[in-house]
């Protein structure tokens, strides 16, 4: 019996099992060739073909189960709601070579699941499945999206294996599996990077269809991630939340800082995880309301330890107060520099690996903490916010005291990404001088990494340099999505020694921007950061770099400004862009446009030299540069990437771990890529002509053509 023909025949017939029957094909609708095809089909439906089809249905029939009582025998490691309402639930578990899914959806039509690097179905790997109403048969079809059209077609090779499928009065549930890498160019390779998960639901009666327009959505996820779970022992929690902060509708971006006193604990405890507490309510007619589809303006939150000798009375006062607008916070809060929890939109929080914990409370050496919340209010709504972070901790101490280290590019307006660039790179360096002065002789062990940037970032890499050699990358995200930011476990950990160098590299796609993007905290600006969890705990809190001021402006052809020397400009940038000490005539021209405290206002300085740019503001000069000229942008990228870098090394008490230095980009031998070796595939595949039904097209022709081909093969 020809297995290939049976598969083709069954898919073509069963895909049509629940097609709507309201439209009857009339003879006038068909061409002469199509009429001939139908006559061939009729003639070939002999006794033998009928028997084969009936045998197939008997052998492969899937029973219908009541989802209220049926439970899979598999233990699902991960579970995610793909939509806000919980109508589509995806569970999965993976081995080293394969992955198994369970898709539960509120529909009695088809369910579709897709995998792609982009947020659309073009070129996506798609699987469509359904349980037909006539026989209770579960069916599954491996498909892909066309490259230049939003339409799905069947793959030539079927690489998904159906395990079970059933439906009740409201839901359809299917379980299926596939190889992580099927060696099929029409399938998506499921790896460590973020994957755009596409889902689609068909209405009742849509089984066997692949419509152009459907109820669908997209959710970014990392499918291959370690199982993060709390300890089996009960955990305590501590909520650090902003209290009744009104975000005015006139502010598109806002930073708010709030001090908290540590819980009163009789002995040292360990922080083992944290979760976001998002509570943002739009204000309508002066009343905060709960709206189901309202998006919170909370963009990211960081909880910092506050080090140093404290004036308890003053710090307790701050802990009992409402908090501070970021740029106007007291200078003493500069000692709050060591992050212990970093959350960004899309994250569900983190639980630390079982061998590490972050010390909590006075017995752990810290009395006060500061929560820093960034609000991105581009819609200019008035919102009442009570958001924050829930800290999970335990008295049962773990093996190692851990800490978080911030690395990358110092947040500053000197971090510029030109517009109209497909893949523009920037880089931040943690220097060997810093690691030599702050790390123990035996080094540290890196456990996990959170990579962070904003909306135009597409790739982030944390590189590891030892001497003149590049070691394997510590962490990498090749399909970065700012809407989904989760820590990445470093498999097996990474030993990092004194005088080793960290390099955080970000690649941006600014093709949709018409003006240069400046570094800053707003979602319309950019960042390039790594938050690194490691043990044992050291005094190091932050290790960053930025382009030196003189070299930065010279790269863009500017040699002198009116009223300020380059040394004065550099001093202002090093004080976080504070313009309060400027001469009155200069300060008044800058503060009106200062959106934050990262030197954005200094972009309005007026150029004096060279003459061809004279009397223009620096920002106007940037906007007028011919960014469409590749030779220009390539030279700027090369100069800022491989040129001089000013490095900063901050300790937990806000003192310097190493002097500020200006040094060239490190010279090292790049790691060769050995991943290109050919791989062999050892599993069975089924071939199927890449033709499938699509609503709004000649769907009957498509499945009829498959049927004709299958009958011809079987009849021989």
C-alpha positions in Angstrom: 0.0 0.0 0.0 1.4 3.4 -1.0 1.8 5.3 2.3 2.5 8.6 0.5 -0.7 8.3 -1.5 -2.7 7.5 1.6 -1.4 10.6 3.4 -2.1 12.9 0.5 -5.6 11.4 0.0 -6.6 11.6 3.7 -5.4 15.2 4.1 -7.3 16.3 1.0 -10.5 14.6 2.0 -10.4 15.3 5.7 -9.3 18.9 5.2 -12.7 19.3 3.5 -14.6 17.4 6.2 -16.2 20.5 7.6 -16.0 23.1 4.8 -19.1 25.3 4.6 -21.6 23.7 2.2 -23.7 26.7 1.4 -22.1 27.4 -2.0 -22.6 24.8 -4.7 -20.1 24.8 -7.6 -22.0 25.3 -10.9 -20.8 24.0 -14.2 -20.4 27.6 -15.5 -17.9 28.3 -12.7 -15.5 25.7 -14.1 -13.2 25.8 -17.1 -13.0 22.9 -19.6 -9.9 21.7 -17.9 -11.5 21.8 -14.5 -14.5 19.8 -15.8 -12.2 17.2 -17.3 -10.4 17.0 -13.9 -13.7 16.3 -12.2 -14.6 13.6 -14.7 -11.2 11.9 -14.1 -11.9 12.0 -10.3 -15.2 10.3 -10.8 -13.8 7.6 -13.0 -11.0 6.9 -10.6 -13.1 6.5 -7.6 -13.3 2.7 -8.0 -13.8 0.1 -5.4 -10.2 -0.2 -4.4 -9.9 3.6 -3.7 -13.0 3.5 -1.6 -11.7 0.6 0.5 -8.4 2.4 1.1 -10.0 5.5 2.3 -12.4 3.6 4.6 -9.4 1.6 6.1 -7.5 4.9 6.7 -10.4 6.4 8.5 -10.8 3.3 10.7 -7.1 3.1 11.6 -6.5 6.8 12.2 -9.7 7.9 13.8 -9.2 10.0 16.9 -11.8 9.6 19.6 -13.5 12.8 21.0 -12.8 13.5 24.7 -14.4 15.8 27.1 -11.7 18.3 28.0 -13.2 18.8 31.5 -12.2 15.3 32.4 -9.3 14.4 30.0 -5.8 15.2 31.1 -2.6 14.5 29.1 -0.1 12.1 30.6 2.7 14.5 29.8 4.1 16.9 32.4 4.1 20.3 30.8 7.2 22.4 31.8 5.8 25.7 30.5 2.4 27.3 30.0 1.5 30.6 28.5 -1.7 32.4 27.6 -1.2 33.7 24.0 -4.1 36.2 24.2 -5.3 38.7 26.9 -8.6 36.8 27.4 -7.1 33.4 27.9 -8.9 31.9 24.9 -5.6 30.4 23.6 -3.4 28.5 26.0 -0.1 27.0 24.9 1.7 24.3 27.0 5.0 22.7 26.0 7.9 20.6 27.1 11.1 19.9 25.2 14.0 17.4 25.1 17.4 18.0 23.6 16.1 17.3 20.1 12.3 17.7 20.0 9.5 19.7 21.4 5.9 18.7 22.3 2.9 21.2 22.3 -0.6 21.2 23.7 -2.8 23.9 22.3 -6.1 24.6 24.0 -8.4 27.1 22.2 -11.9 28.4 22.6 -13.2 27.4 19.1 -14.9 24.4 17.4 -13.1 25.3 14.1 -9.5 25.0 13.2 -6.6 26.2 15.4 -3.4 27.5 13.9 0.1 27.9 15.5 3.0 29.6 13.8 6.7 30.3 14.5 8.6 33.2 12.9 11.4 35.7 13.6 9.1 38.5 12.3 5.8 39.6 13.6 3.8 38.4 10.6 3.0 35.1 8.7 5.2 35.8 5.7 7.8 33.0 5.6 6.5 31.6 8.9 6.4 28.0 9.9 2.7 27.1 10.5 0.7 24.1 11.7 -3.0 23.9 11.3 -5.2 21.4 13.1 -8.8 20.6 13.8 -11.3 17.9 14.9 -14.0 17.4 12.3 -17.6 17.3 13.5 -18.6 14.3 11.3 -16.3 11.6 12.6 -14.4 13.2 15.6 -11.1 12.7 13.7 -8.2 15.0 14.7 -6.2 16.2 11.7 -3.0 18.2 11.4 -1.3 19.9 8.5 2.3 21.3 8.3 2.2 24.6 6.4 4.2 27.8 5.8 3.5 31.4 4.9 4.3 32.6 1.5 7.2 35.1 1.4 5.4 37.9 -0.5 1.8 37.2 0.4 -0.2 36.7 3.6 -1.3 33.2 2.7 -0.6 29.7 4.0 0.3 26.7 1.9 1.1 23.1 2.8 4.7 22.1 3.2 6.2 19.6 0.8 7.4 17.6 3.8 5.1 17.0 6.8 7.3 17.2 10.0 4.6 17.5 12.7 3.4 14.4 14.5 -0.2 14.4 15.9 -0.5 12.9 19.3 -4.2 13.5 20.2 -7.0 15.8 19.5 -10.6 16.3 20.8 -13.2 19.0 21.3 -16.2 19.7 23.6 -19.0 22.2 23.3 -16.6 25.2 23.5 -12.9 24.2 23.1 -10.6 22.3 20.7 -7.5 20.8 22.2 -4.6 19.2 20.3 -1.3 17.7 21.2 1.6 17.4 18.6 5.3 17.3 18.4 8.2 18.1 16.1 12.0 18.1 15.9 13.7 21.4 17.1 15.5 21.4 13.7 13.7 19.5 11.0 16.3 20.1 8.4 13.4 21.4 6.3 13.9 25.0 4.9 10.1 25.5 5.0 10.2 24.9 8.8 11.4 27.3 11.6 14.4 26.2 13.6 13.4 26.4 17.3 16.4 27.6 19.2 17.5 29.8 22.1 16.4 33.1 20.6 13.0 34.8 21.1 10.4 33.4 18.7 7.3 35.2 17.5 4.4 32.8 18.3 1.5 33.3 15.8 -1.9 31.9 16.6 -5.2 31.8 14.7 -8.7 30.5 15.4 -11.3 29.6 12.8 -15.0 29.9 13.4 -17.2 26.8 13.7 -17.3 25.0 10.4 -13.9 26.2 9.3 -12.0 22.9 9.6 -9.7 22.2 6.7 -9.5 25.9 5.7 -6.6 28.2 5.7 -8.3 31.6 5.4 -6.7 34.9 4.6 -8.5 36.8 7.4 -9.0 35.2 10.8 -9.1 35.8 14.6 -5.4 35.9 15.3 -2.6 37.3 17.4 1.2 37.3 18.1 3.1 36.7 21.3 6.9 36.7 21.6 8.3 33.8 23.7 11.5 31.9 24.3 10.5 28.2 23.9 13.8 26.7 25.1 14.2 28.1 28.6 15.0 26.4 31.9 12.1 25.7 34.2 12.0 28.6 36.7 10.0 27.7 39.8 9.9 28.8 43.4 11.3 26.6 46.1 9.2 23.8 47.5 9.5 25.5 50.9 7.0 28.3 51.6 8.3 31.7 50.5 7.7 35.1 52.2 7.1 38.2 50.1 7.7 41.9 50.4 5.8 44.3 48.1 7.6 47.5 47.1 5.0 49.6 45.3 4.4 53.2 44.2 1.4 54.6 46.1 -1.2 56.7 44.3 1.0 58.4 41.8 -0.9 60.5 39.3 0.9 60.6 35.9 -0.1 63.8 34.2 -1.3 63.7 30.6 1.3 66.3 29.6 4.2 64.0 30.3 5.2 61.5 27.7 8.0 60.0 29.9 8.5 60.1 33.6 11.0 58.7 36.1 9.8 58.2 39.7 12.0 57.1 42.6 10.7 55.8 46.0 12.8 54.7 49.0 11.7 51.7 51.1 13.0 50.4 54.4 14.0 46.7 54.5 11.7 44.3 56.3 12.6 43.8 60.0 14.2 40.4 60.0 16.1 38.8 62.9 18.6 37.1 60.6 19.9 37.3 57.1 17.4 36.1 54.4 17.9 35.4 50.7 15.9 36.9 47.9 15.1 34.1 45.5 12.7 35.8 43.0 10.5 38.7 42.1 7.3 39.4 40.1 5.8 42.6 38.7 2.7 44.1 40.4 1.1 46.2 37.6 -1.8 48.4 38.8 -2.4 51.4 36.4 -5.8 52.9 36.1 -6.7 55.6 33.6 -8.5 58.6 35.0 -11.8 59.3 33.3 -13.8 62.4 34.5 -11.4 62.7 37.5 -12.1 59.1 38.6 -9.6 56.2 38.2 -11.3 53.3 36.4 -10.4 49.7 35.6 -10.4 49.1 31.8 -9.9 45.7 30.5 -7.9 46.7 27.4 -6.1 49.6 28.9 -2.3 49.4 28.6 -0.1 50.3 31.6 2.5 53.1 31.0 5.0 51.2 33.2 7.9 50.6 30.9 10.5 49.1 33.3 11.3 49.0 37.0 14.6 48.5 38.9 15.0 47.9 42.6 18.4 49.1 44.0 20.3 48.6 47.2 21.2 51.8 49.0 24.7 51.6 50.5 26.7 53.7 52.9 26.2 55.2 56.4 22.7 56.5 56.6 21.1 59.3 58.6 18.3 57.0 59.8 15.9 59.8 60.5 16.2 61.3 57.0 16.0 57.9 55.2 13.0 56.8 57.3 11.4 60.1 56.3 12.0 59.4 52.6 10.7 55.8 53.1 7.5 57.1 54.5 7.1 59.8 51.8 5.6 59.6 48.3 8.9 59.6 46.4 10.8 61.9 44.0 10.7 62.9 40.4 13.9 61.3 39.0 16.0 64.3 38.0 15.1 66.2 41.3 15.8 63.3 43.7 18.1 64.0 46.7 21.9 63.6 46.0 22.1 61.0 48.8 20.1 58.6 46.6 23.2 58.3 44.3 24.3 55.6 46.7 21.4 53.4 45.4 23.4 51.9 42.5 23.4 48.1 43.0 20.4 46.5 41.2 18.7 43.5 42.9 15.7 43.2 40.6 15.2 44.5 37.0 11.9 44.1 35.3 10.9 45.3 31.8 7.6 45.0 29.9 6.8 41.5 28.7 8.5 39.8 31.6 6.6 37.7 34.2 9.5 38.1 36.7 12.3 35.8 37.6 13.2 33.1 40.1 16.9 32.6 40.7 18.7 29.3 40.2 18.6 27.1 43.3 22.2 27.6 44.4 22.1 31.4 44.7 20.2 34.1 46.7 20.6 37.9 47.1 21.0 39.0 50.8 18.0 40.9 52.2 17.7 43.3 55.1 20.0 44.8 57.7 21.5 41.4 58.7 22.4 41.1 55.0 24.1 44.5 55.1 21.3 46.7 53.6 18.8 48.8 55.4 17.2 50.8 52.6 16.2 50.2 48.9 15.1 52.5 46.1 12.5 51.5 43.5 13.0 53.4 40.2 10.0 53.2 37.8 10.1 54.5 34.2 6.7 55.4 32.8 6.3 55.6 29.0 3.1 57.7 28.5 3.3 58.4 24.8 -0.5 58.3 24.5 -0.5 61.3 27.0 -3.2 59.8 29.3 -3.8 60.8 32.9 -3.2 57.7 34.9 -3.2 56.7 38.6 -0.5 54.2 39.3 0.2 51.8 42.2 2.7 49.5 40.5 5.8 47.9 41.9 7.6 44.6 42.5 6.9 41.7 44.8 10.1 40.3 46.3 10.1 36.6 47.2 12.5 35.7 50.0 13.3 32.8 52.4 15.1 32.3 55.7 16.7 29.1 54.3 19.9 30.4 53.0 21.3 29.1 49.7 24.9 28.1 48.9 26.0 31.5 47.6 25.4 35.2 48.1 24.7 36.6 44.6 24.5 40.1 43.2 23.6 41.9 40.0 26.1 43.9 37.9 25.1 46.4 35.3 27.2 46.7 32.2 27.0 48.2 28.7 26.7 51.7 27.4 26.2 54.5 29.9 22.8 56.0 29.4 23.5 59.3 27.6 22.5 61.4 24.7 26.0 60.7 23.3 24.7 57.2 22.4 23.4 58.1 18.8 21.8 55.7 16.3 21.5 57.2 12.8 18.2 56.8 11.0 17.5 54.6 8.0 20.0 51.9 9.0 19.2 48.2 8.7 21.8 46.9 11.2 23.7 49.7 13.0 26.0 48.5 15.9 27.0 50.2 19.1 29.1 48.8 22.0 29.8 49.3 25.7 32.9 48.0 27.5 33.6 46.8 31.0 37.3 47.3 31.2 40.0 44.9 32.6 41.1 47.6 35.0 37.7 47.6 36.6 37.4 43.9 36.9 41.0 43.6 38.2 40.3 46.1 41.0 36.9 44.8 42.2 36.9 41.0 41.7 38.4 38.3 43.9 41.5 36.4 42.9 39.4 33.3 42.1 37.0 35.3 39.9 33.2 35.2 39.8 30.7 32.8 38.4 28.1 34.3 36.0 24.7 32.6 36.4 22.2 34.5 34.1 21.9 37.7 32.1 19.1 40.1 31.3 19.7 41.9 28.0 18.0 45.3 27.7 17.4 47.9 25.0 14.4 49.7 23.5 12.2 49.3 20.4 14.7 49.6 17.5 17.2 47.0 18.9 17.2 43.7 17.0 20.2 41.9 18.5 22.1 42.1 21.8 25.3 40.1 22.6 27.4 39.9 25.8 30.9 39.0 24.7 33.7 37.7 26.9 37.4 38.6 26.3 40.3 37.1 28.1 43.7 38.6 27.2 43.7 38.8 23.4 41.2 36.0 22.8 37.4 36.1 22.5 35.8 33.3 24.5 32.3 31.9 23.6 29.6 34.5 24.1 28.1 34.6 27.5 24.6 35.5 26.3 23.1 36.4 22.9 19.7 37.3 21.6 19.6 37.4 17.8 15.9 38.2 17.5 15.5 40.8 20.3 11.9 42.0 21.0 11.6 44.9 23.6 8.0 43.6 24.3 9.5 40.4 25.8 12.4 40.7 28.2 13.4 37.7 30.3 16.7 36.7 31.9 18.7 34.1 30.1 20.3 31.3 32.1 24.0 30.7 31.2 24.2 26.9 30.6 26.7 25.5 33.1 27.6 29.0 34.3 30.7 31.0 33.2 33.9 31.6 35.1 35.0 35.2 34.8 38.4 36.2 36.1 40.2 39.4 37.0 41.3 41.5 34.0 38.7 39.7 31.8 36.6 42.2 29.6 32.9 42.3 29.1 31.5 43.8 25.8 27.8 44.5 25.3 27.0 44.9 21.6 23.6 46.1 20.3 22.4 46.1 16.8 19.6 48.4 15.8 17.1 48.6 12.9 16.3 52.3 12.4 14.9 52.0 8.9 11.5 53.4 10.1 13.0 56.5 11.7 13.6 59.7 9.9 15.8 61.4 12.6 18.7 60.2 14.7 17.8 58.3 17.9 19.5 59.5 21.1 20.4 57.4 24.1 18.0 57.9 27.1 15.3 56.5 29.3 12.3 57.3 27.1 10.9 54.5 24.9 11.6 56.7 21.9 15.3 56.8 22.9 17.6 53.8 23.1 19.7 51.8 25.6 22.3 49.0 25.4 22.6 47.2 28.8 23.3 43.9 30.4 22.2 43.0 33.9 24.4 40.1 35.0 23.6 37.8 38.0 26.8 36.3 39.5 28.4 35.0 42.7 30.2 35.5 45.0 29.0 39.0 45.8 31.6 41.8 45.3 31.6 45.5 45.7 31.2 46.1 41.9 27.8 47.6 41.0 28.2 49.0 37.5 30.8 48.8 34.7 30.0 51.0 31.6 31.5 53.1 28.8 30.6 55.9 26.4 32.3 57.8 23.6 34.5 60.6 25.0 32.8 64.0 24.5 35.6 65.5 22.3 35.8 62.4 20.0 32.0 62.2 19.8 31.5 65.7 18.5 34.6 65.5 16.2 33.1 62.4 14.6 30.2 64.5 13.5 32.5 67.3 12.3 32.0 69.7 15.2 35.0 71.4 16.9 33.6 74.2 19.1 30.4 75.6 20.6 29.5 79.1 21.6 29.8 79.8 25.3 31.3 76.4 26.4 34.6 74.7 25.9 34.6 71.0 25.1 36.0 70.3 28.6 33.0 72.1 30.2 30.6 70.1 28.0 32.3 66.9 29.0 32.0 67.8 32.7 28.2 68.4 32.3 27.8 65.0 30.6 29.7 63.3 33.4 27.3 64.9 35.9 24.3 63.2 34.2 23.6 66.2 32.0 22.9 68.6 34.9 22.7 72.1 33.4 22.1 74.0 36.7 25.6 75.3 36.9 25.7 76.8 33.4 25.7 80.5 32.6 22.2 81.9 32.7 22.1 82.8 29.0 23.0 79.2 28.0 20.9 77.4 30.7 17.7 79.2 29.6 18.2 78.0 26.0 18.6 74.4 27.1 16.3 73.6 30.0 13.2 74.3 28.0 13.9 71.2 25.8 15.5 69.0 28.4 13.4 65.9 28.4 15.5 64.0 31.0 18.8 64.3 32.9 21.0 62.5 30.3 22.3 65.5 28.4 19.5 65.7 25.8 19.4 69.5 26.4 23.0 69.8 25.4 22.1 68.7 21.9 20.8 72.3 21.5 24.2 73.9 21.9 25.0 76.2 19.0 28.0 75.3 16.8 30.8 77.9 16.4 33.3 75.9 14.4 33.7 74.8 11.7 32.2 77.7 9.6 30.1 75.5 7.4 28.0 74.4 10.4 28.1 77.7 12.3 25.0 79.0 14.1 23.2 75.6 13.8 22.3 73.7 16.9 24.0 70.3 17.1 20.6 68.5 16.9 19.8 70.5 13.7 23.2 69.5 12.3 22.5 65.8 13.1 19.0 66.0 11.5 20.5 67.4 8.3 23.2 64.9 7.7 22.9 62.7 4.6 22.1 59.5 6.4 21.2 57.7 3.2 24.9 57.7 2.2 26.3 54.3 3.3 29.9 55.5 3.2 29.0 58.2 5.8 27.2 55.9 8.2 29.7 53.1 7.9 32.5 55.4 8.8 30.6 56.8 11.8 29.8 53.3 13.0 33.5 52.2 12.6 34.8 55.3 14.4 32.4 55.1 17.4 32.7 51.3 17.7 36.4 50.7 17.2 37.6 54.1 18.4 38.1 55.6 21.9 35.9 54.7 24.9 35.6 56.4 28.2 35.1 53.7 30.9 33.4 53.9 34.3 33.7 51.5 37.2 31.2 52.1 40.1 31.2 50.3 43.4 28.1 49.7 45.6 28.8 52.8 47.7 28.9 55.0 44.6 32.7 55.3 44.8 35.0 54.6 41.9 36.3 51.1 41.6 38.9 52.3 39.1 39.7 55.7 37.7 37.8 57.0 34.7 39.9 56.1 31.7 39.9 56.8 28.0 41.0 53.7 26.1 40.8 52.2 22.6 38.5 49.3 21.7 40.3 46.1 22.9 42.3 44.2 20.3 41.5 40.5 20.3 41.2 37.5 18.1 37.6 36.9 17.2 36.1 33.5 18.0 35.6 31.4 14.9 32.1 30.1 14.2 32.1 26.3 14.0 28.3 26.1 13.9 28.2 25.8 10.2 29.0 22.1 10.1 26.5 20.0 8.3 24.0 18.0 10.3 22.3 14.9 9.4 18.6 14.1 10.1 17.5 10.8 11.3 13.7 10.8 11.4 10.9 10.0 9.0 9.1 12.6 6.9 6.0 12.5 4.8 5.9 14.3 1.4 2.8 16.3 0.5 2.3 18.6 -2.5 2.3 22.2 -1.3 -1.3 22.9 -2.2 -4.0 23.7 0.3 -7.4 25.3 0.6 -7.7 29.1 1.1 -10.9 31.0 1.6 -11.4 33.5 -1.1 -9.4 31.5 -3.7 -10.0 28.5 -5.9 -10.1 26.3 -2.8 -12.0 23.5 -4.5 -9.6 23.4 -7.3 -6.7 23.1 -4.9 -7.9 20.1 -3.0 -9.4 18.5 -6.1 -6.0 18.6 -7.7 -4.4 16.8 -4.7 -7.2 14.2 -4.8 -6.6 13.6 -8.5 -2.9 13.1 -8.0 -3.4 10.7 -5.1 -6.0 8.6 -6.9 -3.7 8.3 -9.9 -0.9 7.1 -7.7 -3.1 4.6 -5.7 -4.8 3.2 -8.8 -1.5 2.2 -10.4 
